[in-house]
Amino acid sequence: MTPQARVLVVDDSPTMRGLIKAVLRSDPGIDVVGEAGDAMEARNAIKQLNPDVITLDVEMPNMNGIDFLEKIMKLRPMPVIMVSTLTNRGAEATLAALELGAFDCVGKPLPGDPAPFAHLAETVKAAARSQRHLPEAATVEHAPAAATPAYAAPSDYQPSRKIIAIGASTGGVEALIAVLTKFPVNCPPTVITQHMPATFTKSFAERLNRLCAPQVKEAEDGDRLEIGRIYLAPGGNRHMEISNQLAPRCILTDGDPVNGHRPSVDVLFNSVSILAGAKAVGVILTGMGRDGAAGLLKMRQAGATTIGQNEKTCVVYGMPRVAQEIGAVGIQLPLNLIGEEILKSTTITSRKDRVA
């Protein structure tokens, strides 16, 4: 029998603590071992209870969740799930937390809308199974960019006619930063679906735009795919696909969730396989579940280059594992080599590759 995940709930609101505990206790695989209302209480509870996972409020009195997370990651690395308000301010703080090493983030539900907590129990159990609480994992395996010298695209890099499609979920913030910061200013058109609440995707796109040489934006319906542009699917109620309406462009479509997600990586990859075929590169990064695996297989069957993140550098080896098992992954690599491989796969090698 699988051991229960032992969880400490940290939030300054008794009401929110009660809601989180109720959601988690409904799952037999989770044991809520304690709760705390601020960082001081949480520090003492961690020492006494030795939880496997913490859910941590972003905004708390005395010491906010970001400052407390930074101390946790330095003194006692362990899986932490940030619980944030669905606001721009909350999104910025949560993205900072994910870069500091938080396992994942969930939005606080609004009255009468428990949807943000729909995957909370599964996220907690995945966090408990992860190895990020080990110092070696926190400082080595999940900081791959420091393990090897930074890769710089050749000064004469010229993009071919290919489109890059990337899918990610849990751990994707760190992973996407590691990949996209290696892209040159003239990278091929790149489309991304990252599982993330709606408010967070806009802030994340803005964050990536500040960090990366190409322009990064939250995709809008009808955006034309252009060299040097990266398009992040907006979180919320629509899928992102690419379509050839006079020219390749992003389209946002209605539809039921696929693999429990909207936007779904599978939906994006399926559309890329149809429109671009062999003139595409598909990449599946860290994440829970199986979203994207079937779509990546369709891309490979259509002749695309397909890349999967390896187990050692994944926060959660879920989506890439399924993709590997079904034969969707053509090349499996550690995170720090994926950006370089994408560029090698999209540079001009002959006249037929040259952009028109």
N, C-alpha and C positions, 0 to 999 in steps of 0.2 A: 504494500500500500504506500502511495506517495505521501511523504510527510506534509503536514499542513504548512502553509506559508504564514509565518508569525509577523504581524503587522502592528506598527505603532502609528496612530492617527494624530497629527499635529495641526491644530487650527485654533485661532482665537475665538471662533464662534461656536458656542455649545450646540446650536442648531445644525451647523454644517458638520460638526464632529458626529452628531447623532445620525445624520443622513449618510455620511460615509460609512460609519460602522454598520448601519442597517444594510446597505448595499453589499458590503464585504461579508457580513455574517450570513447572508443568504447563500453563499457559496461554501459547500462543505470542505473545500480545499484550502480555506483561509481561516486563521485564528487571529482575531483582533486581541492582542495581548495588553494593550493600554492606550491611553490618550494623553495629550498635553495641550495646554492653551497658549504656551509661549516657548521661546527658545530655552529658557532656564529649566522649565519643567521637562522639556523634551530631552535636554542633555542628561538630566538625572534619570529619566525613564530609559534612555538608551543604555546607560550603565547598569541599571537594575534588571531590565527585561531582555536585553540582547536580541532585539527584533531582527528578522531577516530583511524587512522592507519598511520604509517610512513613507507615509503620504504627508506632504509638507505644504502648508499654506504659503503663498508668495508674500502676502502682506500681513504682518503681525506687529504688535507693539514691542517696544524695547529693542529687539533685534529682528530685522525682517528676514524672510525666508532665504533670500539670496546670500546674505552675509552668513547665516547659519549653515547653509549648504556648503559654502566655501570652507568653513571650519570643519564640517563633517568630512569633506573630501581630503582635507589635509591630515586630520587626526584619526579618523576611523572610516575609511572609504566603504560605502555600502550603497545598495540600490535605493534611490530616492525618487519618488513620483511627485512632481509639483502639481498643486491644485491652484488654479488661477482664475480670476474673474475674466470674463470674455470681453475685455476692453483693450484699447490700444496700449494703455499703460501696463495692464497685466500681461499683454503679449510681449512687450519689450523685455519685461522682467523675466518672463518665462524663457525666452530665447537666450538670455544671459545665463539662466540656470542650466539649460541644456548644454551650452558651451562649457560650463564649469564641470559637467559630468553627470547631471541628473539623468535618470534612466528614461523618463518620458514625462509628458505633461498632459493634464486633462483640464477641461474648463469646468468652472462651477456652474451647476444647472440653475436656470431661472425658475421662479415659482411655476409649478405645473408642468415643467419640461425637464424630465430626468435624463434626456438623451445624452448629454455630455458624459454621464457616468455609465453608458451602455457597455463599454469595454473595460471599465475600471477593474473588475475582478480578474479578468484575463490578463490585464496589464500587470497587476500585482503578482499573480502567479508566475508570469514570465520573468518579472524582476527577481523574484525569489530563486528561480532556476539559473539566473545569470551568474556570471563569475565576477561582476564588476565590484563586488564588495572586497575582493582580494586586492591588496596593494599592488601586486605584480600586474594584475589585469588593468587596474586603473592608471598605472603610470607607464606601462609598456604597450600592451596590446591595443589599448584604446587611445594611444597617442602616436599613431603610425607615422605622422608627418615628421616627427623628430627622429625616427629610427634611421632614415636615410637622407642624404642631401636633397634639398628641394629640386624638383624637376622644372626646367624652364623650356618652354616651347622654342624650337629653332627660330632665329630671327627671320628666316626666309619661309616660315610656315605659310602654306597656302591651303585654304580649305577646299575640299572636293565638294561634289554635289550632294553629299550625304546629310541626313538629319540625325541628330542624337536624341534618344528618348531614355529617360531615367525614371525609375520608380524606387521609392523608399518609404519606410515607416519608422518604427521605434529605433532611435539612434541616428535617424536620417539627418538631423541638423548638423551634427559633427561630420558625418560622412559626406554630405553634400558640400560643406565648406572645404573639406580636404580635397575633393575632386575638382570643384569649380574654380578654386583659386589657382589652379594650374592652367586654366584655359587662357589663351591669348585673346587680345582684343578682337581679333577677326575669327573667332571660333565659328564652327558651323551652327546653324539654327538648332537650338536645344530646347526640348520640351520636358517638363518634369511634373510628375504627380508625387507629392509627399503627403502622407496622411497627417492632417493637422486641422484644428478648428479654424473656422472661417476668418476670424479676426487675426489669428496668428500668421496666416499665409501672407497677408499684405505686409506685416512687419518683417517677416522673414525675407521676403523679396527685397525690401528696402535694405535690410542688413546685408544680404548677398551683394546687392548693387554697390554698397560701399566697400566691400571686400574684394570684389572681382574686377578684372580688366574689362570684360564684356559688359553690356548693359543688361541688367536683370529686372524683370518686372512681374507683377502678378498679371496673369493673362486675362485679356478681355475678349469677349466674343468678336471674332472677325480679325483679330491681330494677324497680320501677314508675317510669315516666317522669314527672317532676314539674317544675313551673316552678322555675327557679332551681337546677337540677341539671345537671351535665355528667358523662357516663359514658364512661370510657376503656376500650376493649376490652382485656382482659388478654392479654399475649403468651403464647405457648405452643402448646397443642394443640387449641384450639377456636375456632370462628368466633363472632362476635357478630351477632345479628339482633335486630329488634324484632318483637314479636308482640302481638296483641290478645287476651289471655286475661283477660277481664272488663275489663281496662284495659290501655293500651299499656305494654309492659314489655320489658326486655332479656332475651334468652334466649341462653345459650351452647350451641352445638351441635357435635356431632362431625361429621367429614367430611374428605375429602381436601383437601390444599392447593389453592387456586385461584390461578392465575397465580404459583405457587410460594410462596404465602403462606398462613399460618393463624395469626391471623385475616386475612381478606381484606376489602379495601374493597368489592370487587364484591358479596360476600355481604351485607354491611351495606346497601349502596345498593339492591340488589335487593329486600330485605325492606322497606325504607322506601318504595320505589315502590309496592309492593303494599298496604301498610297505610295510608300517608298520602296517596298520590297527589299532588294539587295542594296539599295542606296540608303542604308540606315545602320545605326549602331544602337543596340539595346543594352541597357545596364540595369541590373537589379541589385539593390543595396540592402543593408540591414533592415529587418522588420519582422513583426509577428505575422503568423498566418501564412496564406498562400497567394495573396493577391499579386498579380503580375507574372506568376510562373507560366500559366497557360498562354498568356499573351506573348511572353518572351519566346515560347516554343513556336508560336505562329510566325514571329519575326525570323527566327532561325530557319524555319522551313521555307520562308520566302527568300532566303539568301542573305539575310542581314548578319553582321557580326554581333555576337551576343556575349556579354561579360557579366560574371557574377562575383560578388564579394565573397571571400573565403571565410570559413567558420571562425578562425582565430581572431580576425579583426572585426567581426560583427558584434554589436551589442546584443542582438537577438538573431540567431541563425535560423530563421523561419522561412521567409520568402525566398532567400537564396538557396536554402536547403531543398525546398520543393522543386525549384527551378532546376537545380542540379540533378535531382533524382529522376525527373521526367525527361531529361535530355535537352533542356532548353539552353543550357549554358555551354557556349563554345570554348570560352576561356575563363578560368577561375583564378582570381588574383587577390592578394592582400590590398587593403584600401589604399595604401600609399603608392601603389603602382597603377591604379585604375585610370587616373587622369592621363598619365603618360600613354597608356595603351589606347585610350580613346583618340588621342591626337595622332598617334601612329596610324590608326585605322581610318582617319579622315583626312589625311594630307594628300595632296595631289601626287600620284605616282606615274601618271601617263596623261596624254592629251585628252583622252576620253573622260578623265576625272575632272577636268578643269570646269570651273563654274562659268556658266554662260553669261 
